[in-house]
Amino acid sequence: MSTFAHITLEDRDEPLTLVWPAMGNAEAFLHFDRPDAWRGFIAGLGIYRRIPETTQRKFARAQTLYLLGWIDFSLIKAGELAALIALELAVVDRYGGELSKRRRGFAALLKHMVTADGLTDGDIHMVERCGGAAIVQLVHDVHPTLAERRNTLAHGDPFAGLLELVRDLINYAYRDYIAEGAPA
């Protein structure tokens, strides 16, 4: 778990407040008064170390952008897009060979995690901890879907807890890879 020690964060005049899932509340308000608390929160959202380095780097970029949200809150939007890029890389890596090239889009791969690989809301730690549902956003039962959200991020649509949801989905996608004893 990286602490992003190379990034200096100064105290703020006001706490950083954002909507984020918390225990039993899918839309809680979290407040961070100190940069070290924000740094610890973001560092705690890392993916498993045994996941391939390319995915690790892409997800770390998302975490870095979230961390820099302490300085400029608008960078969290860029962090959300970076998180979705990391997720797309992970699902292409893990499931891309199971679908024809014509059907290998992001939305189809997310749906494949549910329909063919058995992903349920119970497999997503954030949903278990906070309540709510994520699967409906992967199988097109609720709009906007996660794939549609990726396409609308440029318009500033908020998504509470996106980094945490993406972390859980990447960890799920690589669970067998990790269990098979991938290099640490």
N, C-alpha and C positions, 0 to 999 in steps of 0.2 A: 504494500500500500504506500503510494507516494504521498509525501507531505507537501510537495511543491515548495520546498524551502527556498528555492531560488527566486520566488516571487515575494516581494515585500508588500505587506498590506499595513496601512496606517489606520489609526483609530478614526471613526466617523463621528460626526456631530449627532447623527440620529441612527437608531438601529436599522439594520437591514431586515425588512419584513417581506415575507412572501407566502403565498398559498402553497402548502405542501402536505401530503398525507401524513398523518400522525396516528398513533395507536388508537384504533377504533373510530377515527374520523378521517374520511377520504379527502376532506377539504379544510384542513386546519390552517391557522396562521402561525407561522414560525417566526420568531424574532431572534436576531443575532446582534448582541451588543458589542462584541469584541471580535477582532479579526481572527484570533486563534480559535474561537468557537466555530466561526464560519469555515476556516481551513480544516478543522477536525471533521466537521459535518461532510464537507465535499470529499475529503480523503477517505472517509468511511463508506463512500459509495463506490469503491473500486470493484472491478470484476476479478474473478479467480485468476491467480497468478499463472496457472497452467494453460490458460487460453493462449493461442498463438500470438506472437509478438506484434504482428501487423494489426490485429484487432485491439490488442493492448494499447498500442500507440494511438490509434484512432479514438478509443474511448478516453484515454488520458487527455487528448486534445479537448474533448468535451468537458472533462472535469476542470481543465485549466481555464476554459472560457467561463464556466460557472464560477470558479474562484475569483476571476477578474470582475465578475458581477458585483463584488464588494466595492470596487472602484467606480464602475459604470454599469448600472443595473441592466442596460440594454444588451450587454454582452451575454446575458443568460439566453436570449433568443438565439444567438449564434451557437451557444453551447447546446441548445436543444437540437439544432440542425446537425451539429457534429455528432451528437449522440445517435441520432437516427442513421447517419452515414455509417457509424460503427456497427449498429444493429444490422443494416443491410449487408455489410461485408460479412458479418457472422452468419446470417441466414443463407447467403449465397454459398459460403464455404461449407456449411453443414448440410444444406438441403438442395443446393443447386443441381447436383447430379441426379436427384430423384424426380426432376421435372424436365420436360422438353424445353429447349432453348426458347421457343415461342411463348411458353407459359411460365417463364422464370422471373417474372416481375416481382417487385417488393411485396405488393399486396398478395399475390399468389403464394409466395414463400411464407409469409406470416400465417396465412390460412392453412398452409400445409403443416405448420407446427402444431396446429390444433387437430386437424382432421386426420393426418397420417401419423403424427408423432405423439399424439395424446395429451398435449399441453392443456391443462385446466387452470382455472383461477386458483385452485389449491396449490399449484406448483409455483405460483408467483408470490414470493415472500411479502412484497409490498401489499398485495391484496389480502393476504392472510393477516397481516399485521394491522391494516387500516380499514379493511372492508372495501366495499365497492366491487367493481368487475372490470376486467381488462379484456377477456376473451372476446366479448361482443365487439370490441374495436378491431380485432384481428380477423374476424370471420364475416364482416360486413353487416352485422345485425344492428349496429348503431353508427350513425354518421355524425361527425366525421370519423372515419376509421383512422387507425394509426398511419396508414399509408397516405390517406388524404391530408392528415395533419402535416406530414412531411412536405407535401406540395403547397400548403398554405402558410408555412412558417414565415415566409417573406412578408406576409400581411400582419404579423404580430399577434396571431391568435395564441392566447395563453394555454398552457397545459401543465397543471400542477403536478409535480413529481415525475416529470418525464425522464430525467436522468436515472432515477431509481427504478422506474419501470423498464427502461432499456437495459440497465444493469441486470435485472432479474431475467429478462428474456435472453440476453447473451449467455448468462450463466446456465440457463436451462438448455439452450442450443448445444452447448459444449459439455454437458454433464457426462455423457458417455466417453467423450474424448478424455476428460479429466479422470474418470474412473478407470480407464484403460491404462493409466500410468503415463500420460504425456509428460514430457520433460518439465521439471519444475522451473 
